[in-house]
Amino acid sequence: MSRAIIDAREWQKVFDLKTGATLAAKGPLDDLVRGVQDRHPYPGDLDAAGNRWVTDTAMDLLERYDPSFVFLTYAQQYFAGRYTPLTEAQWGATIATVYREVERFAALSGFTPVIVGTGDMAPLVAPIDLTHLDGLALCTHWSARYAGLHEPSPADLALLGTLPEIERIVPWQQFVDLLGPCSLDPVLLPKYVLVARAGHMFKTVGGAFRQVRRVPAPAYRIPVSGCPEGVSDSTEVRSTVEKLLGAGRVALIFVEGLGIENFPWSCREIGNGREWYYYETGDAQYLTITTGRHQVFEYPPGYRYFEEDGPGKEFPFSGYFRSVPARTIGADFGGRSIAVGNRSMFMHMAAGADISVECFARNLYNQGTMAVIHRDDKA
Amino acid sequence: MQCNYCEWRCDLANGKLGLCRMYETAEGGIRERFPHYWSSCIPARIESIPFYHVRPGSRALVIGTMGCNFRCRYCSNAFIAKEDPAVVRERMLRLSPAEVVRKARQMGCAGIVFNVNEPAVSLPSLQELAAEARREGIALGCLTNAYTTEESTELLTSIFSFFNVGLKGMSATFNRDHIGIPGVEPILRNIRRLAAVAHVEVTTPIIESVNDGELDDMARFLADVDPEIPWHVFRLLPEDEMKEARYPSVDRIAAALDAVRVRLPYIYFHNFVGSEWVNTHCPECGTLVIERFSLGCGGDKLKACHCTGGSCPACGHEIRLAGDVAPTWQPAEVRP
């Protein structure tokens, strides 16, 4: 049974990750993990110390659990880049900070780092307003480039076809044919996927609009450092890491918001999607890399996510996730593993590590941290 | 010319703008500067707003506008409430009442709830929206600070059928130093009025060592208004000017609330993940009748409703509920 330990600052509680039921009985790793959470309160998504928190927390956990595989995600620069008005100098300083933190982790831990940049960010040119359509347009999970279009009228399609900011209008089946299959309930699925041109983002129904400054830039290819020659696609990173694990201790490190243009390490360029589709930073990209298979359709762009939030929905602390993904790198690894990151909600699902510690923030509001213990039989 | 929407009664003569910057004079009257601009239009669980005693398990379309007539130092939506509305509107949605109602329908929302900022700053738009929603059989609710004039409070009752009123503190010192208003009296007056004609829940954000000493006074007042009024005590998530403030102690606030539970049966303590003080117990026999998850800023959600026909399954006491449990949460044999 996977356990979730919530640390809401000076207050901790343990839950069954799947049911959300409070757990009274103590697991063998609980004290270790609770101590780590207690010593490392999360500073916040936009706080400059957010990436230092990742390194500090990872080192603390590493020293106590002694893993062979570490999964890290550094995301502060993504949140800051997206929502704060950074000058080029400030953006450069932000990149320098994440570089220092990743290097600090590598130096302190001695782990072999494999570093993946999830894609660059570019200034927002303009939003594309889809709120006046007859049908319903939805963007899910912070996507800027993709929107789902539900029940459009002929007038909607005619109008959308005239908008130069829209790169393409893709019938759902074409999308599935490219990256499928999709086993989701058809009721949840859009009729079309709309694709925005570079620099644009879709404006659909949403909540409390913050000023967006940067959006994900085109990322048909993303940088990876530490992978040997021959790796050409994000689906091949996992097998490479597994090979490296055969020879020593490895850290797979995701650095959000940095792509080929801004990646501060020497790197190889690898594929990040297929044909016109590329992953934006998010759960689908994480899962594609950690499972070695394209993972677009568990929680696809523009689906009616809110329809799943009913009585049968499990995993209440894991956002829209309805199950623990199978065959992730951490879940399949036989040695000890940990994951630490300031990307909340899905990191513990995508990494599959024995122990995960992530921030618990929603829409940039800081509620503390959540640790997930998927396995304690290696303790 | 004086604005009469809230108790500030700002002077809008000669092109002046009031505290909220949302009204202006025109053609001998007062008009909204930015009608039908929305800062939010998103489906949410009713419990997450929070309404714990309104149609449990239902989905509502959460809307908001911009601007506010308060200057709370800890505001969690300052980027909407405190910024200049003329600037903020650039990133808002402009939707007609019919479009808002259509979105609610398209996303299966049983109600529309105004959240994010203060409805008093956008009352003409909300009147139009209410008329449209009423035609479609959709009820409107709101979160409000209730710092409205008596006339405008009546307007609120004509627009909304359920309310969550923010009672932030009782003392003049707290209200002056942390909220920016001279006193709480108009709010107390309006809570009484609203509770007399509509479903009302109350929310109080707690700042340790600042307003936690007023819990008993607030409980006494609320019990006098309505002995079964639901009261949400929030562990303050400090933002804006108080971003660096220490988070209140869960244990100490919970203990302080235990001392006042004798006054009100429906007291909840949340706004943090995993709170165990989010369930409803029957005021008569103590039976657990509604269970919820607390997800903090992720929004609370229903876990189970054990009421039968709106009453306690053990003793039959009627549980305070405005509207039925959402059909998807009802046992299959009793679903409509």
Boltz contact constraints between the chains, C-beta under 6 A:
constraints:
  - contact:
      token1: [A, 6]
      token2: [B, 273]
      max_distance: 6.0
  - contact:
      token1: [A, 6]
      token2: [B, 274]
      max_distance: 6.0
  - contact:
      token1: [A, 8]
      token2: [B, 272]
      max_distance: 6.0
  - contact:
      token1: [A, 8]
      token2: [B, 273]
      max_distance: 6.0
  - contact:
      token1: [A, 9]
      token2: [B, 247]
      max_distance: 6.0
  - contact:
      token1: [A, 11]
      token2: [B, 250]
      max_distance: 6.0
  - contact:
      token1: [A, 13]
      token2: [B, 274]
      max_distance: 6.0
  - contact:
      token1: [A, 20]
      token2: [B, 293]
      max_distance: 6.0
  - contact:
      token1: [A, 131]
      token2: [B, 93]
      max_distance: 6.0
  - contact:
      token1: [A, 136]
      token2: [B, 106]
      max_distance: 6.0
  - contact:
      token1: [A, 205]
      token2: [B, 41]
      max_distance: 6.0
  - contact:
      token1: [A, 205]
      token2: [B, 42]
      max_distance: 6.0
  - contact:
      token1: [A, 205]
      token2: [B, 103]
      max_distance: 6.0
  - contact:
      token1: [A, 206]
      token2: [B, 42]
      max_distance: 6.0
  - contact:
      token1: [A, 207]
      token2: [B, 40]
      max_distance: 6.0
  - contact:
      token1: [A, 207]
      token2: [B, 42]
      max_distance: 6.0
  - contact:
      token1: [A, 208]
      token2: [B, 39]
      max_distance: 6.0
  - contact:
      token1: [A, 208]
      token2: [B, 40]
      max_distance: 6.0
  - contact:
      token1: [A, 208]
      token2: [B, 80]
      max_distance: 6.0
  - contact:
      token1: [A, 208]
      token2: [B, 116]
      max_distance: 6.0
  - contact:
      token1: [A, 209]
      token2: [B, 39]
      max_distance: 6.0
  - contact:
      token1: [A, 209]
      token2: [B, 91]
      max_distance: 6.0
  - contact:
      token1: [A, 210]
      token2: [B, 79]
      max_distance: 6.0
  - contact:
      token1: [A, 211]
      token2: [B, 91]
      max_distance: 6.0
  - contact:
      token1: [A, 306]
      token2: [B, 43]
      max_distance: 6.0
  - contact:
      token1: [A, 310]
      token2: [B, 328]
      max_distance: 6.0
  - contact:
      token1: [A, 311]
      token2: [B, 328]
      max_distance: 6.0
  - contact:
      token1: [A, 311]
      token2: [B, 329]
      max_distance: 6.0
  - contact:
      token1: [A, 316]
      token2: [B, 293]
      max_distance: 6.0
  - contact:
      token1: [A, 360]
      token2: [B, 273]
      max_distance: 6.0
  - contact:
      token1: [A, 362]
      token2: [B, 297]
      max_distance: 6.0
  - contact:
      token1: [A, 362]
      token2: [B, 298]
      max_distance: 6.0
  - contact:
      token1: [A, 365]
      token2: [B, 297]
      max_distance: 6.0
  - contact:
      token1: [A, 367]
      token2: [B, 273]
      max_distance: 6.0
  - contact:
      token1: [A, 367]
      token2: [B, 296]
      max_distance: 6.0
  - contact:
      token1: [A, 367]
      token2: [B, 297]
      max_distance: 6.0
